[in-house]
Amino acid sequence: MTYRAGMSTSPPHGPARATWPRPGLWPVWVVPAFLAFFQVFGSLGAQHGGGSPGPPWAEGAGSGTGHTDLDALGFGLLLAGPALLLLRRRHPVPTLALTAAVTVLYLLRAYPYGPVIFSMAVAMFAAVVAGHRLAAWAGTGAVLAAYFAVTTAVGVPADERGSGGLFPVERPSLLAMTLVTAWALVVLVTAELVRTRGQRAAEAARIRAERDRRQASEERLRMARELHDVLAHNISMINVQAGVALHLLDENPEQARTALAAIKDASKEALTEMRGVIGALRAQGETAPRSPTAGLGGLADLAARARAAGLRVEVEITGDRRPLHAGTDLAAFRIVQESLTNVTRHAGPGPVTARVAVAYREDELVVRVEDDGRGAPSLDGSPAGSPTGSGIRGMRERAAALGGELTAGPRPGGGFRVRARLPLTGGPDAGEGSQ
């Protein structure tokens, strides 16, 4: 957001609050570095703090008897867990397996029981969030079962702690096994909740992106219809009047002057409507177009321009005339405009009469344009009943976008008829036309 010079650079609603990035966006080394520091100094504190040397789940924990003092192997195991976590994003399952092995070895050696289990908790969490749920749950269950089996088999009673041996671990109690299993479940369930929340956020972002793409596509289609209707009508009028002017320039200069005046008016109208259409594409903050949006209020001017091009136009409006939704008003005008353009281009030689009827009904607007021309069987130059051609297709799209319908085809006895039925509510997409 930009602000003018000399004004406060604070946003209108107060200073922006600094927010921490999500943990998934942190550099991969941040958590391992913290855990390395925390585990080493936490374990040293447990060794020299005079607290219980045994784990909280061991038989006789808190009795104050001996444990294995930290040595080179102990410090190495304390640092190995955080170091392995550097691989948790690329290789979460191997990281979980190796971190579990390091943690189990540390506990079997009966080193001071500090925060060593946090490395394994982070590895479990990372595996679940990465989508390796089965490996995380089954692996954790296997590690706990193996650990409890080994400690039950080789563990020493509480009164024999400190007696030495390769694995002077204490024998766990049933309550201890339950507590450790509960701790593992808490970690895994929390990871599942975070994973589910992340999936929902990703799905919401995907839906928003898809909606934005769809809206952009619909907007491009709407702009294409607008440009087609604006250019096709006015340029067709210019083309007809230019031909008249060239034909009459030497024989009847006065009529040629009238044709040139019609060309000037049509080109001015085209430029005005083009500015209105392009104005909808302006970036936020730019000056909006000042000309009013096209609608049935300009029907008389539209008929006058068609008459100036040599077309006889009769307009009939029935029903209780009242303000329309902007989308309905614009669509009705464009349908009449496109129909008159097609009559001018395709009705054939000779005097042609176009009849425009607009009927205001209780819950819908009916627009009908008929001509008595003898030209091509289809307004857009295609065979009768063919769906090709952007003119009729664009009119149908306009009507369908509002929840209405449009039919077009030859009239009995010659000529062509276009009939559109538009709901007065404006339909679900009516707001697109009210730029």
MARPAPA-856475 format. One record per residue (C-alpha): x, y, z. Coordinates in pm, whole numbers, padded with zeros to 5 digits, always signed. Layout:
! residues N
XYZ;...
This chain:
! residues 435
+00000+00000+00000;+00136+00345-00089;+00071+00672+00094;+00121+01033-00006;+00432+01219+00101;+00396+01404+00426;+00126+01172+00555;+00158+00903+00817;+00281+00573+00680;+00067+00377+00923;-00223+00184+00772;-00568+00333+00827;-00656+00086+01102;-00346+00137+01313;+00005-00008+01300;+00038-00359+01166;+00116-00620+01428;+00426-00829+01380;+00335-01195+01357;+00557-01497+01390;+00578-01714+01080;+00430-02062+01105;+00678-02325+01235;+00670-02494+00895;+00824-02177+00748;+01111-02157+00996;+01461-02250+00875;+01513-02624+00923;+01798-02573+01172;+01604-02359+01425;+01430-02641+01615;+01738-02874+01619;+01960-02592+01746;+01719-02516+02028;+01680-02883+02121;+02057-02942+02121;+02104-02660+02372;+01797-02759+02576;+01879-03131+02594;+02246-03090+02686;+02196-02832+02960;+01871-02988+03080;+02043-03325+03120;+02338-03166+03300;+02091-02999+03534;+01923-03334+03596;+02261-03492+03669;+02370-03228+03921;+02032-03112+04049;+01988-03386+04306;+01652-03490+04166;+01540-03835+04071;+01805-04009+03862;+01549-04250+03717;+01271-04191+03470;+00927-04116+03613;+00797-04453+03492;+01066-04666+03661;+01007-04871+03972;+01125-04676+04274;+01178-04352+04082;+01264-04069+04315;+01456-04282+04562;+01774-04092+04482;+02001-04385+04399;+02269-04377+04133;+02267-04340+03758;+02521-04334+03476;+02701-04001+03460;+02719-03831+03123;+03027-03926+02926;+03133-03879+02564;+02875-04131+02445;+02602-03963+02648;+02679-03618+02507;+02701-03765+02159;+02356-03921+02194;+02213-03595+02327;+02343-03412+02018;+02269-03691+01770;+01890-03658+01807;+01877-03285+01718;+02131-03339+01440;+01911-03607+01282;+01616-03368+01290;+01787-03163+01018;+01662-03435+00779;+01302-03444+00908;+01150-03252+00616;+01313-03450+00336;+01331-03793+00502;+01079-03798+00788;+01050-04177+00828;+01427-04254+00843;+01465-03957+01076;+01200-04101+01310;+01363-04445+01309;+01715-04315+01379;+01599-04065+01641;+01406-04341+01819;+01717-04563+01818;+01930-04284+01964;+01672-04206+02233;+01626-04573+02329;+02002-04624+02354;+02034-04318+02578;+01759-04448+02808;+01900-04802+02819;+02234-04661+02927;+02052-04496+03222;+02202-04154+03161;+02036-03864+03350;+01673-03850+03249;+01626-03497+03119;+01453-03365+02805;+01606-03627+02574;+01262-03750+02462;+01180-03418+02292;+01385-03507+01983;+01179-03821+01932;+00858-03622+01986;+00957-03375+01712;+01044-03664+01477;+00705-03828+01541;+00531-03497+01482;+00718-03434+01155;+00639-03781+01017;+00265-03744+01081;+00245-03391+00938;+00437-03505+00629;+00165-03764+00563;+00350-04077+00682;+00081-04158+00934;+00104-04535+00925;+00482-04530+00964;+00457-04286+01255;+00189-04475+01444;+00317-04824+01376;+00679-04724+01426;+00609-04552+01756;+00408-04851+01878;+00687-05092+01777;+00955-04882+01949;+00757-04861+02273;+00676-05231+02272;+01041-05324+02207;+01165-05084+02473;+00924-05213+02737;+01011-05572+02649;+01387-05509+02676;+01365-05308+02997;+01138-05569+03155;+01383-05844+03060;+01717-05678+03144;+01610-05395+03375;+01742-05399+03731;+01530-05348+04042;+01532-05008+04206;+01757-05117+04494;+02025-05242+04254;+02059-04926+04042;+02414-04811+03994;+02544-05167+04000;+02700-05124+03654;+02654-05329+03338;+02609-05235+02977;+02242-05140+03021;+02182-05047+03387;+01827-04938+03305;+01556-04965+03568;+01265-05202+03533;+00938-05015+03439;+00612-05059+03622;+00269-05112+03466;+00172-04756+03555;+00491-04633+03393;+00413-04811+03067;+00066-04659+03068;+00202-04306+03120;+00461-04338+02843;+00201-04477+02602;-00032-04189+02689;+00250-03940+02623;+00311-04091+02279;-00059-04081+02200;-00077-03713+02295;+00209-03633+02056;+00061-03835+01770;-00295-03703+01813;-00168-03344+01829;+00027-03403+01509;-00286-03544+01344;-00483-03234+01439;-00214-03007+01296;-00199-03215+00977;-00578-03199+00935;-00578-02825+00990;-00303-02783+00730;-00497-02992+00479;-00808-02784+00534;-00610-02463+00488;-00455-02597+00166;-00796-02704+00035;-00941-02362+00119;-00653-02196-00066;-00708-02425-00366;-01080-02342-00371;-01005-01969-00351;-00756-01996-00637;-01005-02194-00847;-01276-01938-00773;-01044-01653-00872;-00956-01831-01198;-01323-01892-01273;-01414-01531-01198;-01130-01410-01419;-01252-01635-01700;-01609-01513-01660;-01488-01153-01658;-01289-01207-01978;-01599-01357-02140;-01810-01063-02027;-01557-00813-02160;-01540-01002-02490;-01919-00977-02523;-01910-00607-02444;-01635-00536-02696;-01811-00740-02963;-02144-00563-02910;-01991-00215-02900;-01764-00259-03200;-01996-00470-03417;-02288-00227-03395;-02105+00100-03446;-01854-00020-03701;-02135-00180-03903;-02313+00156-03904;-01993+00331-04007;-01937+00082-04287;-02291+00124-04425;-02278+00505-04409;-01932+00517-04563;-02063+00317-04859;-02357+00557-04893;-02129+00859-04872;-01894+00725-05140;-02188+00647-05369;-02351+00987-05329;-02045+01207-05293;-02055+01333-05652;-02426+01296-05736;-02586+01417-05412;-02335+01591-05184;-02608+01688-04935;-02704+01325-04865;-02334+01239-04851;-02298+01504-04582;-02578+01337-04384;-02404+01001-04414;-02075+01151-04299;-02251+01308-04000;-02392+00963-03914;-02038+00821-03937;-01916+01089-03698;-02193+01013-03448;-02138+00637-03470;-01763+00671-03423;-01816+00905-03127;-02058+00657-02971;-01811+00372-03029;-01533+00567-02859;-01758+00656-02565;-01867+00298-02507;-01513+00169-02558;-01395+00401-02281;-01670+00266-02058;-01572-00095-02126;-01199-00036-02088;-01265+00168-01774;-01374-00156-01605;-01020-00285-01654;-00854+00009-01484;-00641-00058-01180;-00777+00036-00839;-00739+00406-00770;-00751+00519-01134;-01021+00749-01257;-01341+00565-01338;-01533+00638-01660;-01784+00919-01624;-02029+00810-01896;-02343+00628-01780;-02376+00254-01828;-02564+00156-02145;-02927+00052-02090;-03278+00074-02228;-03274+00444-02148;-03060+00480-02461;-03300+00281-02681;-03427+00593-02862;-03073+00702-02951;-02993+00350-03067;-03297+00348-03295;-03206+00692-03429;-02856+00577-03524;-03003+00271-03700;-03243+00496-03894;-02951+00717-03995;-02794+00407-04147;-03100+00362-04370;-03290+00110-04159;-03657+00166-04074;-03695+00103-03700;-04020+00081-03507;-04002+00072-03126;-04285-00044-02902;-04268-00051-02520;-04551-00210-02324;-04617-00279-01959;-04535-00085-01645;-04198+00070-01727;-03977+00079-01417;-03606+00081-01318;-03424-00244-01392;-03134-00423-01234;-02815-00292-01398;-02729-00634-01541;-03077-00683-01693;-03083-00329-01830;-02746-00368-01998;-02824-00714-02137;-03155-00597-02289;-02986-00300-02454;-02703-00512-02594;-02945-00771-02731;-03139-00499-02918;-02814-00340-03034;-02671-00668-03165;-03000-00758-03334;-03016-00425-03518;-02652-00462-03616;-02723-00803-03766;-03029-00668-03950;-02811-00395-04102;-02545-00647-04207;-02752-00944-04319;-03108-00838-04404;-03024-00800-04771;-03107-00532-05030;-03414-00317-05039;-03597-00126-04768;-03594-00324-04446;-03805-00263-04136;-03696-00375-03790;-03953-00387-03513;-03828-00366-03155;-04073-00465-02882;-03993-00440-02512;-04252-00580-02271;-04232-00519-01894;-04407-00808-01722;-04459-00884-01355;-04139-01081-01305;-03958-01069-01639;-03861-00849-01929;-03930-00974-02283;-03731-00825-02570;-03823-00906-02929;-03657-00781-03249;-03802-00879-03588;-03721-00777-03944;-03868-00839-04286;-03538-00869-04468;-03457-01123-04736;-03088-01178-04670;-02893-01472-04529;-03097-01719-04329;-02892-01650-04016;-02807-01319-03856;-02447-01414-03795;-02390-01545-04145;-02428-01913-04060;-02701-02150-04180;-03033-02128-04000;-03031-02301-03668;-02652-02326-03660;-02501-02244-03321;-02190-02088-03473;-02128-01714-03490;-02036-01491-03199;-02335-01257-03233;-02622-01490-03144;-02397-01695-02916;-02303-01381-02722;-02670-01283-02683;-02757-01630-02557;-02471-01612-02306;-02595-01278-02178;-02946-01411-02128;-02823-01735-01966;-02597-01543-01726;-02907-01370-01590;-03109-01690-01563;-03311-01616-01878;-03319-01754-02229;-03293-01638-02589;-03427-01787-02910;-03339-01679-03263;-03447-01805-03603;-03617-01724-03933;-03972-01590-03930;-04251-01751-04131;-04278-01556-04457;-03926-01412-04442;-03706-01215-04210;-03563-01308-03873;-03675-01294-03513;-03479-01266-03188;-03668-01310-02862;-03514-01285-02516;-03672-01343-02176;-03482-01183-01887;-03577-01214-01515;-03629-00877-01349;-03430-00994-01045;-03112-00973-01251;-03013-01336-01196;-02707-01478-01018;-02448-01310-01237;-02619-00984-01305;-02369-00786-01108;-02110-00845-01374;-02278-00603-01606;-02307-00319-01363;-01963-00180-01398;
